[in-house]
Amino acid sequence: MNTTVTEIGDRIYRLSTFVPEIAPPAGFVFNQFLIDADEPVLFHCGGRRLFPSVSAAVATVMPVEKIRWIGFGHVESDECGSMNQWLAAAPNAEIIHGLTACHVSLQDLADRPPRAMSDGETIDIGGRRIRYIDTPHVPHGWEAGVLFEETTRTLLCGDLFTHTGNGAAIVETDIVAPAMAAEDIFHATSLTPLTAPSIRKLAALKPTTLAVMHGSSYRGDGTKALHALADYYEKQLRAAVSAKVLTPA
């Protein structure tokens, strides 16, 4: 495994590992994001087998033991499989997530007690501020949530905008169409009446960078991209109801 490091924003680093065996022929990337601040944040841990490569990549930016906060979108192997390896390597680090994830899973799974965050709660990490936002079932997982770095207006958006391939670290071109194509492959998103509204709630943050877990990140009008993604899921929901795949409540 080879993990590359790219600074996609002011002291915000994308740690990317390409796995060609997943979703061939394009392949698939797994990204973590490191925010360099007085209290550094790692968003996404990666699976256990990625830990040696990803931790070596982090070490090119800062000592691993400096990491203070560890977050991720939801409880799934590629998001948090290695969290206890990170906790062992960074003795002052704490897992941060929403109340649901902490109470249902992380208080048991994590080797140290997690810090539960309420929807909209912020943490000053020294020169930067991160905000936690609940996004239940968006794109999937009851406990799903994202982080927003307010200073750089970077949305650490987890599995939203997932797409295949090993493209540039950050692009200024359309990322909605590739995400729609990937949804046709994976069918990974929970389609509910709250899917589009939850995405529109993120659009209201007016992000200028979208830090995407699987695929290229995006720099530009994040609000427009999020509304376009919400429009797509609204159409998918209407089509499913019309086809009687889903029954309206």
C-alpha positions, 0 to 999 in steps of 0.5 A, a space after each residue: 500500500 502506498 499513501 500519498 499526501 497532498 495539501 488541499 487547503 491551508 494546513 489540511 492534508 489529504 492522505 490517499 491510498 489507491 486500491 485498484 482491485 476495488 471497482 475495476 477497472 477504475 479502482 477506488 481510493 480511501 482518503 483520510 484528512 489531517 487538519 494541522 492545528 494546535 490540536 490536530 484532527 484526523 478525520 477517517 482512520 482507515 481499515 486496520 491493514 492501512 494503518 502502517 501506510 497511513 500513519 507513515 504518511 501522517 508522520 511526514 506532516 507531524 509526529 503521529 503522537 500529536 493527534 488530539 482528535 479522531 473523527 469519522 463519518 460512521 461506524 464502518 471498517 474503512 472509516 474506523 477499523 484502525 481507531 484503536 491503533 491510532 489511540 495507541 499511537 497518539 496517547 492524548 487523542 480522543 474519538 469524537 462523534 455524535 451522541 448516537 455513535 458514541 452511545 450505540 457503538 463507540 463506548 464499547 468499541 473504542 479503547 478509550 471513552 469517546 467524546 460525544 458531540 451534539 449536533 452543531 457543537 464546535 471545538 476550538 482546536 487552536 486557530 481553527 474550529 470544527 463543527 459536528 453535524 448529524 446526518 442520520 442515514 446520509 449517506 448511510 448509517 443511523 449514526 452518520 455525521 460530518 465535520 465542518 472546519 469553519 475557518 477554511 470552510 472545508 466540509 469533511 463530507 465522508 462518503 458523500 460524493 463517492 466516486 471511482 478512479 484515482 483522479 487528482 487530489 482536488 478538482 474544480 470540475 463537476 463531482 456530482 455526475 461521477 457521484 451519480 455514476 458511482 451510486 448506480 454501481 454501489 447503491 450505497 445511499 439510504 433513500 429516505 424523505 430526509 436524504 435530500 433535506 439533510 444534504 441541503 442542511 450541509 449546503 447552508 454551511 456554504 463550504 468552499 472545499 469538499 473533502 471527499 473520502 472516496 475520490 477527488 476532493 472539490 474546490 469551488 461552490 460547495 453549496 451548488 454541488 450539494 444542492 445538485 446532489 440533493 436534487 438527484 436524490 429527490 428525483 431518485 426518491 420520487 422515481 422509487 415511489 412512482 415505481 412502488 419500490 417505496 411506499 410514502 409514509 
